[in-house]
Amino acid sequence: MAKVNVTGKVVYKDIGLGFWGIEGTDGKNWLPTNMPEQLKMKGETVEVKVKKMEGMVGNAMWGTPVKIVSFTTV
């Protein structure tokens, strides 16, 4: 699966057990399966390289499940 570059804001959604995500500047929601502790800061602007997790369905029912390959904060 190809890697995708995403720029957006870190959000915490208090749905169910709660989870961290990224609201992209592209209007898409991204749900990292491996959100690094360094990125868990609400409102932080980040640039991440992600790999889509094909066929994965999560409990969150929010965003596209992805695995973060690399990241930087802006």
C-alpha positions as CSV (number, residue, x, y, z in Angstrom):
1,M,0.0,0.0,0.0
2,A,1.3,3.5,-0.9
3,K,2.2,6.0,1.7
4,V,0.2,9.2,2.0
5,N,1.4,12.6,3.4
6,V,-1.1,14.2,5.7
7,T,-1.1,17.7,7.3
8,G,-3.7,18.4,10.0
9,K,-4.6,19.1,13.6
10,V,-4.4,16.5,16.4
11,V,-7.8,15.9,18.1
12,Y,-9.0,13.8,20.9
13,K,-12.5,12.4,20.5
14,D,-14.4,11.4,23.6
15,I,-16.5,8.8,21.9
16,G,-16.7,5.3,23.5
17,L,-13.4,4.8,25.3
18,G,-11.9,7.9,23.5
19,F,-9.2,8.0,20.9
20,W,-6.7,10.3,19.2
21,G,-7.0,11.3,15.6
22,I,-6.0,13.8,12.9
23,E,-8.3,16.2,11.2
24,G,-6.6,16.8,7.9
25,T,-6.4,20.1,6.0
26,D,-7.7,18.0,3.1
27,G,-11.1,17.6,5.0
28,K,-10.5,14.0,5.8
29,N,-10.3,12.4,9.2
30,W,-7.4,10.0,9.9
31,L,-7.3,7.4,12.7
32,P,-3.8,6.4,13.6
33,T,-3.4,2.9,15.1
34,N,-0.1,3.8,16.5
35,M,-0.3,7.5,17.7
36,P,3.0,8.4,19.2
37,E,2.9,10.0,22.7
38,Q,4.8,13.0,21.3
39,L,1.8,13.8,19.1
40,K,-0.9,13.5,21.7
41,M,-1.4,17.2,22.2
42,K,-4.8,18.7,21.2
43,G,-4.7,21.3,18.5
44,E,-1.1,20.6,17.5
45,T,-0.4,20.9,13.8
46,V,1.4,17.9,12.4
47,E,2.7,16.5,9.2
48,V,2.6,12.7,9.1
49,K,3.4,10.1,6.5
50,V,0.9,7.3,6.8
51,K,0.1,3.9,5.4
52,K,-3.6,3.1,5.0
53,M,-4.7,-0.1,6.9
54,E,-6.7,-1.9,4.3
55,G,-9.6,-4.0,5.5
56,M,-9.3,-2.8,9.1
57,V,-12.4,-1.8,11.0
58,G,-12.1,-0.2,14.3
59,N,-14.5,0.5,17.2
60,A,-14.2,4.3,16.7
61,M,-16.2,4.4,13.5
62,W,-14.4,7.7,12.7
63,G,-11.8,8.4,10.1
64,T,-9.6,6.2,7.9
65,P,-7.5,3.7,9.9
66,V,-3.8,4.4,9.2
67,K,-0.3,3.5,10.6
68,I,2.0,6.4,11.1
69,V,5.4,5.8,9.3
70,S,7.0,9.2,10.2
71,F,6.0,12.6,11.6
72,T,7.0,16.2,12.4
73,T,5.2,18.9,14.3
74,V,4.8,22.3,12.7
